[in-house]
Amino acid sequence: MTHRLALALALPLLIAAGCAEDGPDAADPSAASTATADESQLEDIDYPDEGVDLVDRPELEGAYQQALQTYVDFERGRRQAAREGEVGRLLSLNGTASVVDPYREAFAAYSDGTYDGDVVIEFLEARPRDTVLRLDICVDATRLVVPDGAPTQLGEATRAPQRIEVTNILGPWRVTEVASVDGSC
């Protein structure tokens, strides 16, 4: 009796699965291969929704791992803001007002398009000290699609070094400084 009950419950699922193969993608094998190729490219990117890929992420422990995650979330928020055309929660919650306000000002002055493409963040050095984590990074934005006339604050299609400071402010970590560094990477 239990085998019949199991078969009765499974039969509609098997029929639905068989019908799903008759969809438009099943009839066009090229559509399936395109989807697979797109998915494999997205798997190579750490945060495909924001277009952020991380390279040589440092191994930090304890509170400094939390500080690093704060920066990663800030970076995701920075790229998400450029894609959506407004400052969102990821950016505003992980950076101080002095770091985030220039992005708000840039969006207030510019609303003619949004960014696309991917940015690769290469970690060059991580220096934890007391309540500060200093990160030297290389921002490879050469695959960033920048709309015409967009302010440089929102991103440039270049490869350039930056210095990031993440500070513990009475409990939570926040990005307190983002500065361009002379030289190349």
Backbone as a printed PyTorch tensor [residue, N CA C, xyz], in Angstrom:
tensor([[[  0.8200,  -1.1970,   0.0000],
         [  0.0000,   0.0000,   0.0000],
         [  0.8650,   1.2620,   0.0000]],

        [[  1.9610,   1.2950,   0.7510],
         [  2.8020,   2.4860,   0.7950],
         [  3.5060,   2.7260,  -0.5310]],

        [[  3.8510,   1.6510,  -1.2740],
         [  4.4740,   1.8220,  -2.5830],
         [  3.5090,   2.4730,  -3.5590]],

        [[  2.2320,   2.0890,  -3.4740],
         [  1.2230,   2.6930,  -4.3570],
         [  1.0340,   4.1670,  -4.0220]],

        [[  1.0360,   4.4830,  -2.7300],
         [  0.8920,   5.8780,  -2.3180],
         [  2.0870,   6.6950,  -2.8070]],

        [[  3.2830,   6.1610,  -2.6800],
         [  4.4870,   6.8530,  -3.1380],
         [  4.4310,   7.0630,  -4.6470]],

        [[  4.0070,   6.0550,  -5.3930],
         [  3.8980,   6.1790,  -6.8390],
         [  2.8440,   7.2110,  -7.2130]],

        [[  1.7360,   7.2240,  -6.4990],
         [  0.6660,   8.1830,  -6.7800],
         [  1.1460,   9.6170,  -6.5340]],

        [[  1.9740,   9.8000,  -5.5260],
         [  2.5050,  11.1380,  -5.2460],
         [  3.6030,  11.5270,  -6.2250]],

        [[  4.4290,  10.5730,  -6.6580],
         [  5.5610,  10.8580,  -7.5250],
         [  5.1550,  11.0300,  -8.9850]],

        [[  4.0880,  10.3670,  -9.4250],
         [  3.6830,  10.3870, -10.8180],
         [  3.4350,  11.8070, -11.3460]],

        [[  2.7050,  12.6690, -10.6310],
         [  2.5130,  14.0280, -11.1550],
         [  3.8430,  14.7900, -11.2970]],

        [[  4.7820,  14.5460, -10.3900],
         [  6.0820,  15.2090, -10.4780],
         [  6.8530,  14.7290, -11.6970]],

        [[  6.8050,  13.4360, -11.9800],
         [  7.5000,  12.8880, -13.1480],
         [  6.8940,  13.4170, -14.4400]],

        [[  5.5880,  13.5290, -14.4760],
         [  4.9170,  14.0570, -15.6630],
         [  5.2930,  15.5170, -15.8630]],

        [[  5.3010,  16.3040, -14.7830],
         [  5.6640,  17.7240, -14.8740],
         [  7.1100,  17.8690, -15.3360]],

        [[  7.9940,  17.0210, -14.8490],
         [  9.4020,  17.0840, -15.2590],
         [  9.5390,  16.7420, -16.7400]],

        [[  8.8070,  15.7660, -17.1900],
         [  8.8520,  15.3840, -18.5990],
         [  8.3160,  16.4850, -19.4950]],

        [[  7.2960,  17.1820, -19.0540],
         [  6.7360,  18.2850, -19.8390],
         [  7.6810,  19.4740, -19.8670]],

        [[  8.4420,  19.6720, -18.8030],
         [  9.3580,  20.8080, -18.7490],
         [ 10.4190,  20.7050, -19.8270]],

        [[ 10.7750,  19.4930, -20.2520],
         [ 11.7640,  19.3130, -21.2930],
         [ 11.2560,  19.7660, -22.6590]],

        [[  9.9400,  19.9430, -22.7850],
         [  9.3680,  20.3700, -24.0540],
         [  9.3450,  21.8920, -24.2050]],

        [[  9.9410,  22.6470, -23.2510],
         [  9.9310,  24.1090, -23.2880],
         [ 10.7800,  24.6300, -24.4400]],

        [[ 10.7980,  25.9450, -24.6400],
         [ 11.4930,  26.5410, -25.7790],
         [ 13.0010,  26.2870, -25.7460]],

        [[ 13.6230,  26.1990, -24.5670],
         [ 15.0630,  25.9680, -24.4920],
         [ 15.4270,  24.5500, -24.9230]],

        [[ 14.5380,  23.5800, -24.6880],
         [ 14.8200,  22.2010, -25.0730],
         [ 14.8230,  22.0460, -26.5910]],

        [[ 13.9880,  22.8230, -27.2820],
         [ 13.9190,  22.7260, -28.7330],
         [ 15.1210,  23.3880, -29.4050]],

        [[ 15.7650,  24.3150, -28.7060],
         [ 16.8940,  25.0550, -29.2770],
         [ 18.1610,  24.7580, -28.4760]],

        [[ 18.9780,  23.8100, -28.9240],
         [ 20.1740,  23.4540, -28.1770],
         [ 21.1490,  24.6240, -28.0250]],

        [[ 21.1590,  25.5670, -28.9660],
         [ 22.0760,  26.7090, -28.8440],
         [ 21.6950,  27.5860, -27.6570]],

        [[ 20.4020,  27.6760, -27.3390],
         [ 19.9710,  28.4620, -26.1880],
         [ 20.4950,  27.8400, -24.9100]],

        [[ 20.4870,  26.5330, -24.8220],
         [ 20.9970,  25.8490, -23.6350],
         [ 22.4980,  26.0540, -23.5070]],

        [[ 23.2310,  25.9800, -24.6100],
         [ 24.6790,  26.1570, -24.5220],
         [ 25.0290,  27.5960, -24.1820]],

        [[ 24.2440,  28.5580, -24.6370],
         [ 24.4810,  29.9560, -24.2930],
         [ 24.2550,  30.1760, -22.8110]],

        [[ 23.1860,  29.6340, -22.2870],
         [ 22.9120,  29.7830, -20.8640],
         [ 24.0330,  29.1660, -20.0440]],

        [[ 24.5330,  28.0170, -20.4620],
         [ 25.6040,  27.3590, -19.7360],
         [ 26.8710,  28.2080, -19.7850]],

        [[ 27.1780,  28.7860, -20.9300],
         [ 28.3650,  29.6320, -21.0520],
         [ 28.2350,  30.8680, -20.1610]],

        [[ 27.0450,  31.4970, -20.1620],
         [ 26.8320,  32.6710, -19.3270],
         [ 26.9560,  32.3100, -17.8530]],

        [[ 26.3810,  31.1770, -17.4580],
         [ 26.4440,  30.7510, -16.0690],
         [ 27.8800,  30.4680, -15.6480]],

        [[ 28.6920,  29.8690, -16.5210],
         [ 30.0700,  29.5680, -16.1590],
         [ 30.8720,  30.8470, -15.9940]],

        [[ 30.5920,  31.8790, -16.7900],
         [ 31.2740,  33.1530, -16.6150],
         [ 30.8900,  33.7760, -15.2800]],

        [[ 29.6250,  33.6800, -14.9040],
         [ 29.1800,  34.2510, -13.6380],
         [ 29.7660,  33.5140, -12.4510]],

        [[ 30.0200,  32.2170, -12.6020],
         [ 30.6000,  31.4580, -11.5050],
         [ 32.0190,  31.9090, -11.2030]],

        [[ 32.7010,  32.4930, -12.1800],
         [ 34.0670,  32.9490, -11.9850],
         [ 34.1300,  34.2700, -11.2240]],

        [[ 33.0270,  34.9660, -11.1020],
         [ 32.9830,  36.2680, -10.4440],
         [ 32.4150,  36.0760,  -9.0420]],

        [[ 33.0970,  36.6540,  -8.0450],
         [ 32.6610,  36.4720,  -6.6630],
         [ 31.2640,  37.0300,  -6.4070]],

        [[ 30.9730,  38.2200,  -6.9260],
         [ 29.6670,  38.8520,  -6.7330],
         [ 29.1370,  39.3160,  -8.0910]],

        [[ 28.5640,  38.3920,  -8.8810],
         [ 28.1430,  38.7440, -10.2450],
         [ 27.0270,  39.7780, -10.2950]],

        [[ 26.1420,  39.8240,  -9.3170],
         [ 25.0480,  40.8000,  -9.3500],
         [ 25.5710,  42.2380,  -9.3020]],

        [[ 26.6870,  42.4390,  -8.6180],
         [ 27.2750,  43.7690,  -8.5250],
         [ 28.4520,  43.9430,  -9.4820]],

        [[ 28.9270,  42.8460, -10.0810],
         [ 30.0610,  42.9180, -10.9940],
         [ 31.3850,  43.0960, -10.2770]],

        [[ 31.5430,  42.4330,  -9.1340],
         [ 32.7650,  42.5600,  -8.3390],
         [ 33.4360,  41.1990,  -8.2280]],

        [[ 34.7120,  41.1620,  -8.5980],
         [ 35.5130,  39.9560,  -8.4530],
         [ 36.6950,  40.2740,  -7.5470]],

        [[ 37.0090,  39.3750,  -6.6320],
         [ 38.0880,  39.5760,  -5.6700],
         [ 39.2430,  38.6380,  -5.9820]],

        [[ 40.4680,  39.1780,  -5.9570],
         [ 41.6580,  38.3880,  -6.2520],
         [ 42.6250,  38.5100,  -5.0810]],

        [[ 43.1750,  37.3930,  -4.6710],
         [ 44.1580,  37.3420,  -3.5780],
         [ 43.6140,  37.9500,  -2.2910]],

        [[ 42.3970,  37.5690,  -1.9590],
         [ 41.7750,  38.0550,  -0.7210],
         [ 42.6380,  37.6290,   0.4670]],

        [[ 43.0270,  38.5660,   1.3310],
         [ 43.9200,  38.2190,   2.4450],
         [ 43.2210,  37.3560,   3.4860]],

        [[ 44.0150,  36.5240,   4.1350],
         [ 43.5200,  35.6920,   5.2290],
         [ 43.7150,  36.4610,   6.5300]],

        [[ 42.6430,  36.9480,   7.0940],
         [ 42.6920,  37.6830,   8.3510],
         [ 41.8630,  36.9350,   9.3820]],

        [[ 42.1150,  37.2120,  10.6440],
         [ 41.3970,  36.5100,  11.7020],
         [ 40.6250,  37.4730,  12.5810]],

        [[ 39.6040,  36.9210,  13.2400],
         [ 38.8440,  37.6540,  14.2390],
         [ 38.2170,  38.9270,  13.7240]],

        [[ 38.4430,  39.9800,  14.4840],
         [ 37.8320,  41.2710,  14.1780],
         [ 38.2970,  41.8110,  12.8270]],

        [[ 39.5270,  41.4910,  12.4430],
         [ 40.0220,  41.9990,  11.1600],
         [ 39.3520,  41.2960,   9.9770]],

        [[ 38.9050,  40.0670,  10.1690],
         [ 38.1000,  39.4040,   9.1360],
         [ 36.7700,  40.1380,   8.9710]],

        [[ 36.1940,  40.5820,  10.0800],
         [ 34.9620,  41.3850,  10.0100],
         [ 35.2200,  42.7110,   9.2880]],

        [[ 36.3750,  43.3210,   9.5630],
         [ 36.7300,  44.5720,   8.8860],
         [ 36.8630,  44.3600,   7.3860]],

        [[ 37.4920,  43.2580,   6.9950],
         [ 37.6410,  42.9430,   5.5730],
         [ 36.2760,  42.7330,   4.9280]],

        [[ 35.3770,  42.0340,   5.6180],
         [ 34.0360,  41.8180,   5.0750],
         [ 33.2890,  43.1390,   4.9330]],

        [[ 33.5170,  44.0650,   5.8610],
         [ 32.9060,  45.3920,   5.7530],
         [ 33.3660,  46.0690,   4.4670]],

        [[ 34.6810,  45.9870,   4.1770],
         [ 35.1710,  46.5810,   2.9330],
         [ 34.5540,  45.8940,   1.7170]],

        [[ 34.4960,  44.5630,   1.7280],
         [ 33.9340,  43.8200,   0.5880],
         [ 32.4850,  44.2530,   0.3630]],

        [[ 31.7200,  44.3700,   1.4340],
         [ 30.3260,  44.8200,   1.3010],
         [ 30.2520,  46.2710,   0.8100]],

        [[ 31.1630,  47.1110,   1.2660],
         [ 31.2350,  48.4880,   0.7790],
         [ 31.5120,  48.5030,  -0.7200]],

        [[ 32.4740,  47.6980,  -1.1580],
         [ 32.8230,  47.6420,  -2.5870],
         [ 31.6480,  47.1480,  -3.4120]],

        [[ 30.9500,  46.1240,  -2.9140],
         [ 29.7490,  45.6460,  -3.5950],
         [ 28.7240,  46.7670,  -3.6940]],

        [[ 28.5590,  47.5190,  -2.5990],
         [ 27.6120,  48.6320,  -2.5830],
         [ 28.0020,  49.7430,  -3.5320]],

        [[ 29.3040,  49.9870,  -3.6410],
         [ 29.7870,  51.0280,  -4.5520],
         [ 29.4720,  50.6560,  -5.9930]],

        [[ 29.6860,  49.4020,  -6.3510],
         [ 29.4090,  48.9510,  -7.7220],
         [ 27.9100,  48.8310,  -7.9780]],

        [[ 27.1730,  48.4040,  -6.9660],
         [ 25.7200,  48.3100,  -7.0970],
         [ 25.1160,  49.7010,  -7.3110]],

        [[ 25.6260,  50.6810,  -6.6010],
         [ 25.1260,  52.0520,  -6.7530],
         [ 25.3350,  52.5440,  -8.1800]],

        [[ 26.5130,  52.2700,  -8.7460],
         [ 26.7790,  52.7040, -10.1210],
         [ 25.8620,  51.9870, -11.1090]],

        [[ 25.5200,  50.7290, -10.8320],
         [ 24.6280,  49.9750, -11.7190],
         [ 23.1810,  50.4350, -11.6120]],

        [[ 22.7730,  50.8400, -10.4110],
         [ 21.3680,  51.1870, -10.1890],
         [ 21.1080,  52.6900, -10.2050]],

        [[ 22.1540,  53.4970, -10.1110],
         [ 21.9850,  54.9440, -10.1730],
         [ 21.5820,  55.5910,  -8.8710]],

        [[ 21.8160,  54.9030,  -7.7390],
         [ 21.5080,  55.4930,  -6.4380],
         [ 22.2720,  54.7660,  -5.3360]],

        [[ 22.5200,  55.4750,  -4.2490],
         [ 23.2110,  54.8950,  -3.0990],
         [ 22.2370,  53.9700,  -2.3770]],

        [[ 22.6630,  52.7320,  -2.1780],
         [ 21.8350,  51.7470,  -1.4930],
         [ 22.3740,  51.4110,  -0.1110]],

        [[ 21.7590,  50.4260,   0.4900],
         [ 22.0990,  50.0330,   1.8640],
         [ 23.5270,  49.5010,   2.0050]],

        [[ 23.9800,  48.6940,   1.0560],
         [ 25.3350,  48.1400,   1.1700],
         [ 26.3770,  49.2460,   1.2710]],

        [[ 26.2200,  50.2740,   0.4890],
         [ 27.1760,  51.3760,   0.5060],
         [ 27.0020,  52.2290,   1.7570]],

        [[ 25.7900,  52.6350,   2.0420],
         [ 25.5710,  53.5650,   3.1570],
         [ 25.8190,  52.9330,   4.5250]],

        [[ 25.5770,  51.6420,   4.6750],
         [ 25.7860,  50.9980,   5.9780],
         [ 27.2420,  50.6290,   6.2360]],

        [[ 28.0590,  50.5530,   5.1980],
         [ 29.4360,  50.1090,   5.3750],
         [ 30.4690,  51.2160,   5.2230]],

        [[ 30.0250,  52.4390,   4.9820],
         [ 30.9420,  53.5690,   4.8820],
         [ 30.4410,  54.7280,   5.7220]],

        [[ 31.3720,  55.5780,   6.1390],
         [ 30.9830,  56.7680,   6.8900],
         [ 30.4220,  57.8120,   5.9310]],

        [[ 29.7700,  58.8100,   6.4840],
         [ 29.1670,  59.8620,   5.6650],
         [ 30.2160,  60.5660,   4.8050]],

        [[ 31.4110,  60.7710,   5.3360],
         [ 32.4440,  61.4730,   4.5600],
         [ 32.8760,  60.6760,   3.3310]],

        [[ 32.7030,  59.3590,   3.3670],
         [ 33.0490,  58.5110,   2.2260],
         [ 31.8530,  58.3520,   1.2830]],

        [[ 30.6610,  58.2430,   1.8150],
         [ 29.4710,  57.9560,   1.0180],
         [ 28.8630,  59.2180,   0.3930]],

        [[ 28.9330,  60.3510,   1.0780],
         [ 28.3020,  61.5780,   0.5660],
         [ 28.7840,  61.9990,  -0.8230]],

        [[ 30.0730,  61.8590,  -1.1620],
         [ 30.4760,  62.1970,  -2.5320],
         [ 29.7530,  61.3670,  -3.6010]],

        [[ 29.3790,  60.1400,  -3.2860],
         [ 28.6020,  59.3340,  -4.2290],
         [ 27.1920,  59.8940,  -4.3610]],

        [[ 26.6020,  60.2820,  -3.2480],
         [ 25.2650,  60.8930,  -3.2970],
         [ 25.2850,  62.1690,  -4.1400]],

        [[ 26.3200,  62.9890,  -3.9360],
         [ 26.4500,  64.2290,  -4.6980],
         [ 26.6280,  63.9370,  -6.1910]],

        [[ 27.4050,  62.9130,  -6.5180],
         [ 27.6100,  62.5530,  -7.9230],
         [ 26.2980,  62.1230,  -8.5700]],

        [[ 25.4990,  61.3350,  -7.8440],
         [ 24.2050,  60.9120,  -8.3900],
         [ 23.2430,  62.0810,  -8.5120]],

        [[ 23.3280,  63.0420,  -7.5980],
         [ 22.4650,  64.2180,  -7.6830],
         [ 22.8040,  65.0590,  -8.9130]],

        [[ 24.0780,  65.0700,  -9.2890],
         [ 24.5080,  65.8690, -10.4390],
         [ 24.3820,  65.1170, -11.7580]],

        [[ 24.2770,  63.7910, -11.6910],
         [ 24.2900,  62.9920, -12.9160],
         [ 23.2160,  61.9080, -12.8330]],

        [[ 22.3590,  61.8670, -13.8180],
         [ 21.3230,  60.8280, -13.8380],
         [ 21.0670,  60.3460, -15.2590]],

        [[ 22.0990,  60.3900, -16.1120],
         [ 21.9010,  60.0740, -17.5200],
         [ 22.2440,  58.6440, -17.9130]],

        [[ 22.5540,  57.7840, -16.9750],
         [ 22.8650,  56.4140, -17.3400],
         [ 23.4850,  55.6500, -16.1830]],

        [[ 23.5370,  54.3610, -16.3430],
         [ 24.1230,  53.5230, -15.3070],
         [ 25.2750,  52.7090, -15.8840]],

        [[ 26.1050,  52.2440, -15.0070],
         [ 27.2920,  51.4890, -15.3670],
         [ 26.9520,  50.0170, -15.5630]],

        [[ 27.8380,  49.3280, -16.2540],
         [ 27.7300,  47.8850, -16.4240],
         [ 29.1600,  47.3380, -16.4950]],

        [[ 29.2850,  46.0470, -16.5820],
         [ 30.6080,  45.4380, -16.6520],
         [ 31.1080,  45.0310, -15.2830]],

        [[ 32.3100,  44.4970, -15.2660],
         [ 32.8750,  43.9470, -14.0370],
         [ 34.1210,  44.6940, -13.6070]],

        [[ 34.3450,  44.7010, -12.2990],
         [ 35.5220,  45.3100, -11.7030],
         [ 36.2330,  44.2260, -10.8970]],

        [[ 37.5420,  44.1350, -11.0830],
         [ 38.3480,  43.1640, -10.3440],
         [ 39.1340,  43.9180,  -9.2820]],

        [[ 38.9860,  43.4720,  -8.0360],
         [ 39.7100,  44.0640,  -6.9150],
         [ 40.8230,  43.0910,  -6.5330]],

        [[ 42.0570,  43.5330,  -6.7120],
         [ 43.2130,  42.7110,  -6.3440],
         [ 43.7950,  43.2670,  -5.0420]],

        [[ 43.8580,  42.4080,  -4.0440],
         [ 44.4020,  42.8220,  -2.7530],
         [ 45.9230,  42.7350,  -2.8140]],

        [[ 46.5900,  43.8610,  -2.5900],
         [ 48.0470,  43.9130,  -2.6380],
         [ 48.6560,  43.7470,  -1.2530]],

        [[ 48.0390,  44.3990,  -0.2510],
         [ 48.5530,  44.3170,   1.1150],
         [ 47.4330,  44.6360,   2.0970]],

        [[ 47.4530,  43.9480,   3.2300],
         [ 46.5070,  44.2120,   4.3150],
         [ 47.3230,  44.4330,   5.5860]],

        [[ 47.1080,  45.5960,   6.2220],
         [ 47.8580,  45.9240,   7.4360],
         [ 46.8800,  46.2200,   8.5710]],

        [[ 46.6320,  45.2300,   9.4310],
         [ 45.7770,  45.4820,  10.5970],
         [ 46.5880,  46.1260,  11.7200]],

        [[ 45.9870,  47.1100,  12.3830],
         [ 46.6490,  47.7330,  13.5260],
         [ 45.5950,  48.3560,  14.4190]],

        [[ 45.5310,  47.8800,  15.6360],
         [ 44.5730,  48.3700,  16.6310],
         [ 43.1510,  48.3600,  16.0660]],

        [[ 42.5730,  49.5300,  15.8620],
         [ 41.1830,  49.6190,  15.3950],
         [ 41.0890,  49.9830,  13.9190]],

        [[ 42.1810,  49.7780,  13.1660],
         [ 42.1970,  50.1470,  11.7510],
         [ 42.7450,  48.9920,  10.9230]],

        [[ 42.0940,  48.7500,   9.8070],
         [ 42.6150,  47.8340,   8.7970],
         [ 42.8820,  48.6720,   7.5550]],

        [[ 44.1450,  48.7170,   7.1440],
         [ 44.5090,  49.4540,   5.9320],
         [ 44.7160,  48.4380,   4.8150]],

        [[ 44.0580,  48.6750,   3.7020],
         [ 44.1430,  47.7950,   2.5400],
         [ 44.7150,  48.5660,   1.3600]],

        [[ 45.7410,  48.0050,   0.7560],
         [ 46.2240,  48.5230,  -0.5160],
         [ 45.6930,  47.5800,  -1.5770]],

        [[ 44.9740,  48.1520,  -2.5360],
         [ 44.3230,  47.3390,  -3.5600],
         [ 44.6340,  47.8890,  -4.9460]],

        [[ 44.4070,  47.0600,  -5.9280],
         [ 44.4580,  47.4890,  -7.3200],
         [ 43.0540,  47.3030,  -7.8800]],

        [[ 42.4750,  48.3750,  -8.3680],
         [ 41.1330,  48.3260,  -8.9400],
         [ 41.2800,  48.2300, -10.4600]],

        [[ 40.9620,  47.0570, -10.9850],
         [ 41.0040,  46.8630, -12.4380],
         [ 39.5830,  47.0120, -12.9600]],

        [[ 39.3000,  48.1960, -13.4670],
         [ 37.9650,  48.4950, -13.9970],
         [ 37.9970,  48.6230, -15.5100]],

        [[ 38.9630,  47.9620, -16.1410],
         [ 39.0860,  48.0660, -17.6000],
         [ 37.9070,  47.4240, -18.3190]],

        [[ 37.1480,  46.5550, -17.6460],
         [ 35.9500,  45.9480, -18.2570],
         [ 34.6700,  46.6710, -17.8400]],

        [[ 34.8250,  47.8000, -17.1570],
         [ 33.6780,  48.5830, -16.7300],
         [ 33.1310,  49.3690, -17.9110]],

        [[ 31.8280,  49.3260, -18.0870],
         [ 31.1690,  50.0840, -19.1460],
         [ 30.6530,  51.3740, -18.5130]],

        [[ 31.2930,  52.4840, -18.8790],
         [ 31.0060,  53.7840, -18.2770],
         [ 30.1480,  54.6020, -19.2440]],

        [[ 29.0000,  55.0960, -18.7810],
         [ 28.1700,  55.9340, -19.6590],
         [ 28.8660,  57.2630, -19.9680]],

        [[ 28.5690,  57.8290, -21.1280],
         [ 29.1480,  59.1070, -21.5300],
         [ 28.8110,  60.1960, -20.5110]],

        [[ 29.8240,  60.9850, -20.1620],
         [ 29.6190,  62.1160, -19.2680],
         [ 29.4830,  61.7710, -17.7980]],

        [[ 29.6770,  60.5180, -17.4370],
         [ 29.5200,  60.1110, -16.0370],
         [ 30.6580,  60.6730, -15.1850]],

        [[ 30.3700,  61.0750, -13.9370],
         [ 31.4130,  61.5940, -13.0690],
         [ 32.4280,  60.5020, -12.6980]],

        [[ 33.6890,  60.8840, -12.5670],
         [ 34.7290,  59.8980, -12.2400],
         [ 34.5200,  59.2800, -10.8640]],

        [[ 33.8290,  59.9650,  -9.9920],
         [ 33.5460,  59.4310,  -8.6550],
         [ 32.8190,  58.0950,  -8.7270]],

        [[ 32.0200,  57.9070,  -9.7610],
         [ 31.2270,  56.6840,  -9.8800],
         [ 31.9930,  55.5430, -10.5450]],

        [[ 33.1900,  55.8270, -11.0370],
         [ 34.0200,  54.7810, -11.6260],
         [ 34.5750,  55.1750, -12.9750]],

        [[ 35.7870,  54.7010, -13.2420],
         [ 36.4520,  54.9310, -14.5150],
         [ 36.9460,  53.5970, -15.0550]],

        [[ 36.9980,  53.4730, -16.3530],
         [ 37.4580,  52.2300, -16.9770],
         [ 38.9880,  52.2260, -17.0270]],

        [[ 39.6110,  52.1790, -15.8480],
         [ 41.0630,  52.2020, -15.7330],
         [ 41.5340,  51.0950, -14.7870]],

        [[ 42.8160,  51.0070, -14.6420],
         [ 43.4420,  50.1120, -13.6660],
         [ 44.3310,  50.9850, -12.7960]],

        [[ 43.9920,  51.1150, -11.5080],
         [ 44.7050,  52.0560, -10.6480],
         [ 44.7310,  51.5750,  -9.2010]],

        [[ 45.7820,  51.9420,  -8.4660],
         [ 45.8560,  51.5650,  -7.0440],
         [ 45.0010,  52.4880,  -6.1780]],

        [[ 44.5250,  51.9300,  -5.0710],
         [ 43.7880,  52.6970,  -4.0750],
         [ 44.2060,  52.2250,  -2.6880]],

        [[ 44.0320,  53.1090,  -1.7280],
         [ 44.2420,  52.7560,  -0.3240],
         [ 42.9030,  52.9120,   0.3760]],

        [[ 42.5420,  51.8920,   1.1120],
         [ 41.2680,  51.8520,   1.8340],
         [ 41.5680,  51.7370,   3.3210]],

        [[ 40.8650,  52.5010,   4.1400],
         [ 40.9540,  52.3230,   5.5830],
         [ 39.5880,  51.9530,   6.1160]],

        [[ 39.5820,  50.8890,   6.9090],
         [ 38.3660,  50.4310,   7.5740],
         [ 38.6360,  50.5800,   9.0640]],

        [[ 37.7750,  51.3250,   9.7540],
         [ 38.0030,  51.6660,  11.1500],
         [ 36.8600,  51.1360,  12.0060]],

        [[ 37.2270,  50.6600,  13.1940],
         [ 36.2190,  50.2210,  14.1490],
         [ 35.7610,  51.4490,  14.9120]],

        [[ 34.5120,  51.8230,  14.7180],
         [ 33.9500,  53.0110,  15.3650],
         [ 32.9740,  52.5580,  16.4350]],

        [[ 33.4760,  52.4120,  17.6310],
         [ 32.6530,  52.0130,  18.7760],
         [ 31.7990,  50.7790,  18.4910]],

        [[ 32.3880,  49.7610,  17.9200],
         [ 31.6760,  48.5060,  17.6760],
         [ 31.6590,  48.0950,  16.2250]],

        [[ 30.9370,  48.8090,  15.3640],
         [ 30.9080,  48.3820,  13.9610],
         [ 32.1210,  48.9030,  13.1870]],

        [[ 32.5390,  48.1330,  12.2100],
         [ 33.5930,  48.5670,  11.2870],
         [ 32.9420,  49.3740,  10.1780]],

        [[ 33.6220,  50.4340,   9.7280],
         [ 33.1400,  51.2600,   8.6260],
         [ 34.3280,  51.6740,   7.7570]],

        [[ 34.0960,  51.7820,   6.4660],
         [ 35.1140,  52.3210,   5.5730],
         [ 35.1710,  53.8180,   5.8450]],

        [[ 36.3600,  54.3000,   6.2600],
         [ 36.5170,  55.7040,   6.6420],
         [ 37.3690,  56.4880,   5.6500]],

        [[ 38.0490,  55.7690,   4.7450],
         [ 38.8580,  56.4690,   3.7460],
         [ 39.0020,  55.6190,   2.5030]],

        [[ 38.8370,  56.2690,   1.3510],
         [ 39.0960,  55.6750,   0.0430],
         [ 39.9210,  56.6980,  -0.7110]],

        [[ 41.1790,  56.3520,  -0.9960],
         [ 42.0620,  57.3330,  -1.6220],
         [ 42.8000,  56.7230,  -2.7930]],

        [[ 42.9020,  57.4840,  -3.8630],
         [ 43.7250,  57.0760,  -4.9930],
         [ 45.1800,  57.1890,  -4.5680]],

        [[ 46.0000,  56.2860,  -5.1130],
         [ 47.4190,  56.2550,  -4.8000],
         [ 48.1880,  56.4770,  -6.0850]],

        [[ 49.2480,  57.2560,  -6.0150],
         [ 50.0710,  57.4930,  -7.1990],
         [ 50.7250,  56.1880,  -7.6380]],

        [[ 50.9480,  56.0780,  -8.9060],
         [ 51.6210,  54.8940,  -9.4440],
         [ 50.6680,  54.0350, -10.2330]],

        [[ 51.1380,  52.8400, -10.5140],
         [ 50.3200,  51.9000, -11.2750],
         [ 50.3470,  50.5420, -10.5910]],

        [[ 49.4830,  49.6870, -11.0310],
         [ 49.4480,  48.3280, -10.4700],
         [ 49.1790,  47.3290, -11.5630]]])
